[in-house]
Amino acid sequence: MGCCQCQGIENMFDKKAAKRALKRYLKKGPSKTTGMLLKAIHKTEVKGLEFLDIGGGIGAIQYDLIKAGASSGTSIEASPAYIDLVKEEIHKNNLAELIDFKHGDFTAIASDVNSADIVTLDKVICCYDDMSELVRLSSKLSRKIYAIIYPRDVWWTKLALPFINFYPIIKGSPFRVFIHPAKKVEEIIFRNGLKRDYYATTLFWQVAIFTK
Ligand SMILES: C[S@@+](CC[C@H](N)C(=O)[O-])C[C@H]1O[C@@H](n2cnc3c(N)ncnc32)[C@H](O)[C@@H]1O
């Protein structure tokens, strides 16, 4: 992928990071915030619904929704290492025909992506500089549920940001984490006809579900 941040994504979310994340998931299950998001999504019956998981990493949301009876899904992932590993796992579990994998920057390929009942971005908005395009294009594709996890824009997360970004800097990676203003994120989502139905926070993250 061409853009500077996308090259950064490829070298930050590499094979080693993907294997580490999969090992953790297989041992402990979804992270606390992913668990919160999934619980909130399951307030709606997902059986028979289609999903679109953007930046799904090792696929925690995809496994969960398929197991809960979602009819099919699309996974769009910027990191080739993550997508290869998820494909392997999905094949092992005989679920391959239910998920369509696309490698790329979602904003670059959004015009070729179909809408879905459930659209999820779990800790992806913070990896992307052009938040407006990412949120605008992805929320437009949601038919029922738009589910996101992104950092809170409060003083302590902003204070932590330079320390978080110190790691890619010393690694020589162009990757950066961004804390985008929640008000702006939500304004874009509301403009696409969604309303907020669920909201929860942890110290660092905000977990939100929007519905049509
Ligand atoms: C912090 S990880 C989160 C992974 C997973 N959702 C989770 O919570 O474990 C962010 C993921 O989003 C992907 N990503 C970031 N920007 C993206 C974009 N514009 N299009 C597709 N994937 C993207 C990265 O490759 C990475 O796998």
The ligand as an SDF file (V2000), in Angstrom:
LIG
                    3D

 27 29  0  0  0  0  0  0  0  0999 V2000
   -4.8500   -1.9140   16.7590 C   0  0  0  0  0  0  0  0  0  0  0  0
   -5.1750   -3.1060   15.5570 S   0  0  0  0  0  0  0  0  0  0  0  0
   -6.7200   -3.7520   16.1090 C   0  0  0  0  0  0  0  0  0  0  0  0
   -6.9880   -5.1200   15.6070 C   0  0  0  0  0  0  0  0  0  0  0  0
   -8.2950   -5.7520   16.1020 C   0  0  0  0  0  0  0  0  0  0  0  0
   -9.4420   -5.0270   15.6310 N   0  0  0  0  0  0  0  0  0  0  0  0
   -8.2820   -5.8650   17.5930 C   0  0  0  0  0  0  0  0  0  0  0  0
   -8.9310   -5.0720   18.2660 O   0  0  0  0  0  0  0  0  0  0  0  0
   -7.5640   -6.7390   18.0840 O   0  0  0  0  0  0  0  0  0  0  0  0
   -5.6780   -2.1380   14.1580 C   0  0  0  0  0  0  0  0  0  0  0  0
   -5.8870   -2.9700   12.9210 C   0  0  0  0  0  0  0  0  0  0  0  0
   -6.5260   -2.1710   11.9460 O   0  0  0  0  0  0  0  0  0  0  0  0
   -5.8950   -2.3700   10.6930 C   0  0  0  0  0  0  0  0  0  0  0  0
   -6.1380   -1.1140    9.9320 N   0  0  0  0  0  0  0  0  0  0  0  0
   -5.7910    0.1440   10.3010 C   0  0  0  0  0  0  0  0  0  0  0  0
   -6.1980    1.0300    9.3800 N   0  0  0  0  0  0  0  0  0  0  0  0
   -6.8200    0.3280    8.4140 C   0  0  0  0  0  0  0  0  0  0  0  0
   -7.4440    0.6740    7.1760 C   0  0  0  0  0  0  0  0  0  0  0  0
   -7.4850    1.9470    6.7560 N   0  0  0  0  0  0  0  0  0  0  0  0
   -7.9890   -0.3090    6.4220 N   0  0  0  0  0  0  0  0  0  0  0  0
   -7.9330   -1.6120    6.8340 C   0  0  0  0  0  0  0  0  0  0  0  0
   -7.3420   -2.0020    7.9950 N   0  0  0  0  0  0  0  0  0  0  0  0
   -6.7940   -1.0500    8.7700 C   0  0  0  0  0  0  0  0  0  0  0  0
   -4.4380   -2.6690   11.0430 C   0  0  0  0  0  0  0  0  0  0  0  0
   -3.8000   -3.3900   10.0270 O   0  0  0  0  0  0  0  0  0  0  0  0
   -4.5980   -3.4930   12.3220 C   0  0  0  0  0  0  0  0  0  0  0  0
   -4.7380   -4.8560   12.0630 O   0  0  0  0  0  0  0  0  0  0  0  0
  1  2  1  0
  2  3  1  0
  2 10  1  0
  3  4  1  0
  4  5  1  0
  5  6  1  0
  5  7  1  0
  7  8  2  0
  7  9  1  0
 10 11  1  0
 11 12  1  0
 11 26  1  0
 12 13  1  0
 13 14  1  0
 13 24  1  0
 14 15  1  0
 14 23  1  0
 15 16  2  0
 16 17  1  0
 17 18  1  0
 17 23  2  0
 18 19  1  0
 18 20  2  0
 20 21  1  0
 21 22  2  0
 22 23  1  0
 24 25  1  0
 24 26  1  0
 26 27  1  0
M  CHG  2   2   1   9  -1
M  END
$$$$
